[in-house]
Amino acid sequence: MNNIIVLMADLINFAVKIYIIVIMARVVISWVRTDPYNPAIRAIYRLTEPVLYPIRRILVKATGNIGLDFSPIIATILLLIFRSIIMRILLS
């Protein structure tokens, strides 16, 4: 049973790391001109938009439209907090 819990913790840790990398890839993509019809670009947007859009919507309501998108930073922080909580629960 202990090995399964450690495996689950490792899997969650790996998934969070990969998702953060995908978020950072989206940030870099937003800085350069890319083909919006490229399948890789579309996949990155489809993977990240369900997390970033609600955060962006809350930020716009709270601060107004200031022209800067802080949703990737907040999403990364929230993912790291989530990972930390899950790791403590699983490994305790």
VMD Tcl script that builds the backbone (N, CA, C; Angstrom):
set m [mol new atoms 276]
animate dup $m
set s [atomselect $m all]
$s set {name element resname resid chain x y z} {
  {N N MET 1 A 0.828 -1.198 0.000}
  {CA C MET 1 A 0.000 0.000 0.000}
  {C C MET 1 A 0.865 1.251 0.000}
  {N N ASN 2 A 1.973 1.227 0.709}
  {CA C ASN 2 A 2.859 2.379 0.788}
  {C C ASN 2 A 3.448 2.712 -0.574}
  {N N ASN 3 A 3.779 1.674 -1.359}
  {CA C ASN 3 A 4.344 1.910 -2.686}
  {C C ASN 3 A 3.342 2.587 -3.613}
  {N N ILE 4 A 2.068 2.251 -3.481}
  {CA C ILE 4 A 1.034 2.866 -4.302}
  {C C ILE 4 A 0.890 4.347 -3.969}
  {N N ILE 5 A 0.953 4.671 -2.698}
  {CA C ILE 5 A 0.843 6.069 -2.278}
  {C C ILE 5 A 2.030 6.870 -2.789}
  {N N VAL 6 A 3.218 6.323 -2.683}
  {CA C VAL 6 A 4.409 7.013 -3.191}
  {C C VAL 6 A 4.315 7.176 -4.703}
  {N N LEU 7 A 3.819 6.162 -5.391}
  {CA C LEU 7 A 3.637 6.242 -6.838}
  {C C LEU 7 A 2.629 7.327 -7.202}
  {N N MET 8 A 1.528 7.415 -6.468}
  {CA C MET 8 A 0.537 8.466 -6.706}
  {C C MET 8 A 1.127 9.841 -6.475}
  {N N ALA 9 A 1.910 9.985 -5.406}
  {CA C ALA 9 A 2.548 11.260 -5.114}
  {C C ALA 9 A 3.516 11.649 -6.231}
  {N N ASP 10 A 4.294 10.688 -6.705}
  {CA C ASP 10 A 5.222 10.965 -7.805}
  {C C ASP 10 A 4.474 11.347 -9.077}
  {N N LEU 11 A 3.379 10.672 -9.351}
  {CA C LEU 11 A 2.586 10.959 -10.540}
  {C C LEU 11 A 1.981 12.360 -10.479}
  {N N ILE 12 A 1.448 12.728 -9.340}
  {CA C ILE 12 A 0.882 14.070 -9.173}
  {C C ILE 12 A 1.977 15.118 -9.305}
  {N N ASN 13 A 3.118 14.868 -8.691}
  {CA C ASN 13 A 4.248 15.788 -8.778}
  {C C ASN 13 A 4.673 15.972 -10.238}
  {N N PHE 14 A 4.776 14.880 -10.983}
  {CA C PHE 14 A 5.165 14.928 -12.393}
  {C C PHE 14 A 4.131 15.684 -13.215}
  {N N ALA 15 A 2.851 15.420 -12.991}
  {CA C ALA 15 A 1.784 16.075 -13.751}
  {C C ALA 15 A 1.780 17.581 -13.513}
  {N N VAL 16 A 1.971 17.987 -12.274}
  {CA C VAL 16 A 1.999 19.419 -11.967}
  {C C VAL 16 A 3.203 20.077 -12.642}
  {N N LYS 17 A 4.356 19.432 -12.599}
  {CA C LYS 17 A 5.542 19.987 -13.260}
  {C C LYS 17 A 5.320 20.146 -14.760}
  {N N ILE 18 A 4.749 19.134 -15.401}
  {CA C ILE 18 A 4.488 19.193 -16.841}
  {C C ILE 18 A 3.489 20.305 -17.155}
  {N N TYR 19 A 2.455 20.435 -16.346}
  {CA C TYR 19 A 1.447 21.471 -16.599}
  {C C TYR 19 A 2.037 22.863 -16.442}
  {N N ILE 20 A 2.922 23.044 -15.472}
  {CA C ILE 20 A 3.591 24.337 -15.302}
  {C C ILE 20 A 4.466 24.638 -16.517}
  {N N ILE 21 A 5.127 23.629 -17.049}
  {CA C ILE 21 A 5.935 23.822 -18.253}
  {C C ILE 21 A 5.044 24.229 -19.426}
  {N N VAL 22 A 3.875 23.621 -19.540}
  {CA C VAL 22 A 2.940 23.974 -20.616}
  {C C VAL 22 A 2.459 25.416 -20.440}
  {N N ILE 23 A 2.195 25.830 -19.214}
  {CA C ILE 23 A 1.799 27.220 -18.955}
  {C C ILE 23 A 2.925 28.172 -19.357}
  {N N MET 24 A 4.159 27.831 -19.003}
  {CA C MET 24 A 5.290 28.688 -19.363}
  {C C MET 24 A 5.486 28.717 -20.882}
  {N N ALA 25 A 5.223 27.611 -21.551}
  {CA C ALA 25 A 5.303 27.592 -23.015}
  {C C ALA 25 A 4.264 28.548 -23.598}
  {N N ARG 26 A 3.093 28.582 -23.009}
  {CA C ARG 26 A 2.061 29.502 -23.486}
  {C C ARG 26 A 2.495 30.947 -23.297}
  {N N VAL 27 A 3.143 31.232 -22.184}
  {CA C VAL 27 A 3.637 32.590 -21.953}
  {C C VAL 27 A 4.646 32.967 -23.040}
  {N N VAL 28 A 5.588 32.092 -23.318}
  {CA C VAL 28 A 6.598 32.373 -24.338}
  {C C VAL 28 A 5.940 32.527 -25.711}
  {N N ILE 29 A 4.973 31.681 -26.006}
  {CA C ILE 29 A 4.264 31.770 -27.288}
  {C C ILE 29 A 3.569 33.118 -27.437}
  {N N SER 30 A 3.074 33.660 -26.338}
  {CA C SER 30 A 2.380 34.948 -26.418}
  {C C SER 30 A 3.330 36.095 -26.744}
  {N N TRP 31 A 4.622 35.894 -26.551}
  {CA C TRP 31 A 5.599 36.945 -26.832}
  {C C TRP 31 A 6.049 36.975 -28.286}
  {N N VAL 32 A 5.854 35.888 -29.006}
  {CA C VAL 32 A 6.321 35.801 -30.393}
  {C C VAL 32 A 5.131 35.570 -31.318}
  {N N ARG 33 A 5.340 35.888 -32.575}
  {CA C ARG 33 A 4.285 35.668 -33.558}
  {C C ARG 33 A 4.301 34.202 -33.978}
  {N N THR 34 A 3.197 33.529 -33.763}
  {CA C THR 34 A 3.084 32.113 -34.121}
  {C C THR 34 A 1.849 31.915 -34.988}
  {N N ASP 35 A 1.804 30.798 -35.642}
  {CA C ASP 35 A 0.649 30.430 -36.457}
  {C C ASP 35 A -0.446 29.909 -35.526}
  {N N PRO 36 A -1.559 30.611 -35.404}
  {CA C PRO 36 A -2.612 30.164 -34.482}
  {C C PRO 36 A -3.273 28.859 -34.904}
  {N N TYR 37 A -3.024 28.411 -36.128}
  {CA C TYR 37 A -3.615 27.164 -36.606}
  {C C TYR 37 A -2.666 25.982 -36.471}
  {N N ASN 38 A -1.481 26.226 -35.934}
  {CA C ASN 38 A -0.522 25.149 -35.698}
  {C C ASN 38 A -1.109 24.207 -34.643}
  {N N PRO 39 A -1.110 22.910 -34.902}
  {CA C PRO 39 A -1.710 21.968 -33.941}
  {C C PRO 39 A -1.062 22.013 -32.553}
  {N N ALA 40 A 0.241 22.219 -32.487}
  {CA C ALA 40 A 0.911 22.280 -31.177}
  {C C ALA 40 A 0.471 23.520 -30.401}
  {N N ILE 41 A 0.372 24.643 -31.086}
  {CA C ILE 41 A -0.063 25.888 -30.437}
  {C C ILE 41 A -1.509 25.742 -29.967}
  {N N ARG 42 A -2.339 25.181 -30.803}
  {CA C ARG 42 A -3.744 24.977 -30.425}
  {C C ARG 42 A -3.870 24.038 -29.231}
  {N N ALA 43 A -3.032 23.002 -29.186}
  {CA C ALA 43 A -3.063 22.066 -28.053}
  {C C ALA 43 A -2.665 22.764 -26.764}
  {N N ILE 44 A -1.643 23.596 -26.830}
  {CA C ILE 44 A -1.208 24.325 -25.631}
  {C C ILE 44 A -2.322 25.238 -25.142}
  {N N TYR 45 A -2.980 25.934 -26.052}
  {CA C TYR 45 A -4.081 26.804 -25.649}
  {C C TYR 45 A -5.250 26.005 -25.076}
  {N N ARG 46 A -5.573 24.864 -25.704}
  {CA C ARG 46 A -6.672 24.029 -25.194}
  {C C ARG 46 A -6.349 23.446 -23.818}
  {N N LEU 47 A -5.086 23.153 -23.556}
  {CA C LEU 47 A -4.710 22.590 -22.257}
  {C C LEU 47 A -4.710 23.638 -21.154}
  {N N THR 48 A -4.332 24.860 -21.473}
  {CA C THR 48 A -4.169 25.873 -20.432}
  {C C THR 48 A -5.395 26.758 -20.218}
  {N N GLU 49 A -6.197 26.931 -21.243}
  {CA C GLU 49 A -7.320 27.864 -21.129}
  {C C GLU 49 A -8.323 27.501 -20.032}
  {N N PRO 50 A -8.635 26.224 -19.790}
  {CA C PRO 50 A -9.581 25.922 -18.698}
  {C C PRO 50 A -9.098 26.375 -17.312}
  {N N VAL 51 A -7.811 26.498 -17.125}
  {CA C VAL 51 A -7.281 26.967 -15.839}
  {C C VAL 51 A -7.080 28.481 -15.853}
  {N N LEU 52 A -6.555 29.004 -16.949}
  {CA C LEU 52 A -6.218 30.427 -16.990}
  {C C LEU 52 A -7.442 31.328 -17.149}
  {N N TYR 53 A -8.446 30.894 -17.885}
  {CA C TYR 53 A -9.608 31.758 -18.128}
  {C C TYR 53 A -10.347 32.150 -16.846}
  {N N PRO 54 A -10.664 31.214 -15.944}
  {CA C PRO 54 A -11.359 31.636 -14.712}
  {C C PRO 54 A -10.516 32.597 -13.865}
  {N N ILE 55 A -9.220 32.367 -13.820}
  {CA C ILE 55 A -8.347 33.268 -13.060}
  {C C ILE 55 A -8.339 34.642 -13.718}
  {N N ARG 56 A -8.236 34.673 -15.029}
  {CA C ARG 56 A -8.230 35.936 -15.772}
  {C C ARG 56 A -9.539 36.690 -15.554}
  {N N ARG 57 A -10.656 35.959 -15.567}
  {CA C ARG 57 A -11.965 36.590 -15.369}
  {C C ARG 57 A -12.063 37.223 -13.979}
  {N N ILE 58 A -11.562 36.524 -12.962}
  {CA C ILE 58 A -11.578 37.068 -11.600}
  {C C ILE 58 A -10.676 38.293 -11.504}
  {N N LEU 59 A -9.506 38.241 -12.126}
  {CA C LEU 59 A -8.583 39.374 -12.089}
  {C C LEU 59 A -9.174 40.606 -12.762}
  {N N VAL 60 A -9.851 40.420 -13.885}
  {CA C VAL 60 A -10.445 41.555 -14.580}
  {C C VAL 60 A -11.538 42.182 -13.718}
  {N N LYS 61 A -12.320 41.350 -13.051}
  {CA C LYS 61 A -13.364 41.890 -12.163}
  {C C LYS 61 A -12.759 42.628 -10.981}
  {N N ALA 62 A -11.652 42.123 -10.451}
  {CA C ALA 62 A -11.055 42.719 -9.257}
  {C C ALA 62 A -10.244 43.972 -9.571}
  {N N THR 63 A -9.543 43.973 -10.696}
  {CA C THR 63 A -8.624 45.079 -10.975}
  {C C THR 63 A -9.005 45.899 -12.188}
  {N N GLY 64 A -9.962 45.454 -12.956}
  {CA C GLY 64 A -10.243 46.106 -14.224}
  {C C GLY 64 A -9.260 45.581 -15.260}
  {N N ASN 65 A -9.414 46.011 -16.470}
  {CA C ASN 65 A -8.535 45.536 -17.535}
  {C C ASN 65 A -7.295 46.418 -17.578}
  {N N ILE 66 A -6.201 45.971 -16.946}
  {CA C ILE 66 A -4.986 46.774 -16.888}
  {C C ILE 66 A -4.026 46.450 -18.022}
  {N N GLY 67 A -4.345 45.470 -18.823}
  {CA C GLY 67 A -3.519 45.147 -19.979}
  {C C GLY 67 A -2.433 44.123 -19.726}
  {N N LEU 68 A -2.216 43.741 -18.489}
  {CA C LEU 68 A -1.235 42.705 -18.165}
  {C C LEU 68 A -1.968 41.465 -17.678}
  {N N ASP 69 A -1.513 40.325 -18.149}
  {CA C ASP 69 A -2.152 39.061 -17.778}
  {C C ASP 69 A -1.289 38.342 -16.735}
  {N N PHE 70 A -1.733 38.396 -15.511}
  {CA C PHE 70 A -1.021 37.736 -14.420}
  {C C PHE 70 A -1.551 36.336 -14.146}
  {N N SER 71 A -2.505 35.872 -14.946}
  {CA C SER 71 A -3.107 34.563 -14.692}
  {C C SER 71 A -2.107 33.407 -14.742}
  {N N PRO 72 A -1.086 33.399 -15.613}
  {CA C PRO 72 A -0.119 32.294 -15.560}
  {C C PRO 72 A 0.665 32.238 -14.245}
  {N N ILE 73 A 0.987 33.401 -13.707}
  {CA C ILE 73 A 1.717 33.441 -12.435}
  {C C ILE 73 A 0.838 32.908 -11.312}
  {N N ILE 74 A -0.395 33.364 -11.263}
  {CA C ILE 74 A -1.318 32.925 -10.213}
  {C C ILE 74 A -1.629 31.441 -10.363}
  {N N ALA 75 A -1.813 30.981 -11.594}
  {CA C ALA 75 A -2.077 29.547 -11.820}
  {C C ALA 75 A -0.894 28.702 -11.354}
  {N N THR 76 A 0.312 29.157 -11.625}
  {CA C THR 76 A 1.504 28.424 -11.191}
  {C C THR 76 A 1.586 28.364 -9.676}
  {N N ILE 77 A 1.339 29.477 -9.023}
  {CA C ILE 77 A 1.360 29.502 -7.556}
  {C C ILE 77 A 0.292 28.573 -6.989}
  {N N LEU 78 A -0.908 28.618 -7.550}
  {CA C LEU 78 A -1.984 27.747 -7.072}
  {C C LEU 78 A -1.663 26.267 -7.296}
  {N N LEU 79 A -1.056 25.952 -8.427}
  {CA C LEU 79 A -0.658 24.563 -8.680}
  {C C LEU 79 A 0.398 24.094 -7.689}
  {N N LEU 80 A 1.343 24.952 -7.371}
  {CA C LEU 80 A 2.376 24.577 -6.402}
  {C C LEU 80 A 1.795 24.388 -5.006}
  {N N ILE 81 A 0.837 25.234 -4.638}
  {CA C ILE 81 A 0.157 25.073 -3.347}
  {C C ILE 81 A -0.632 23.769 -3.334}
  {N N PHE 82 A -1.371 23.502 -4.417}
  {CA C PHE 82 A -2.129 22.250 -4.539}
  {C C PHE 82 A -1.202 21.043 -4.399}
  {N N ARG 83 A -0.079 21.086 -5.114}
  {CA C ARG 83 A 0.877 19.973 -5.050}
  {C C ARG 83 A 1.406 19.787 -3.638}
  {N N SER 84 A 1.726 20.877 -2.977}
  {CA C SER 84 A 2.244 20.793 -1.610}
  {C C SER 84 A 1.228 20.181 -0.651}
  {N N ILE 85 A -0.027 20.601 -0.774}
  {CA C ILE 85 A -1.072 20.060 0.101}
  {C C ILE 85 A -1.279 18.568 -0.156}
  {N N ILE 86 A -1.370 18.194 -1.422}
  {CA C ILE 86 A -1.579 16.789 -1.775}
  {C C ILE 86 A -0.396 15.929 -1.310}
  {N N MET 87 A 0.814 16.435 -1.476}
  {CA C MET 87 A 1.995 15.671 -1.047}
  {C C MET 87 A 1.984 15.447 0.466}
  {N N ARG 88 A 1.632 16.476 1.202}
  {CA C ARG 88 A 1.571 16.320 2.669}
  {C C ARG 88 A 0.507 15.314 3.079}
  {N N ILE 89 A -0.640 15.352 2.401}
  {CA C ILE 89 A -1.710 14.409 2.728}
  {C C ILE 89 A -1.290 12.982 2.401}
  {N N LEU 90 A -0.723 12.796 1.194}
  {CA C LEU 90 A -0.374 11.446 0.781}
  {C C LEU 90 A 0.807 10.863 1.552}
  {N N LEU 91 A 1.789 11.685 1.849}
  {CA C LEU 91 A 3.010 11.160 2.430}
  {C C LEU 91 A 3.037 11.210 3.960}
  {N N SER 92 A 1.955 11.671 4.567}
  {CA C SER 92 A 1.938 11.684 6.036}
  {C C SER 92 A 1.323 10.431 6.604}
}
mol reanalyze $m
mol bondsrecalc $m
mol representation Tube
mol addrep $m
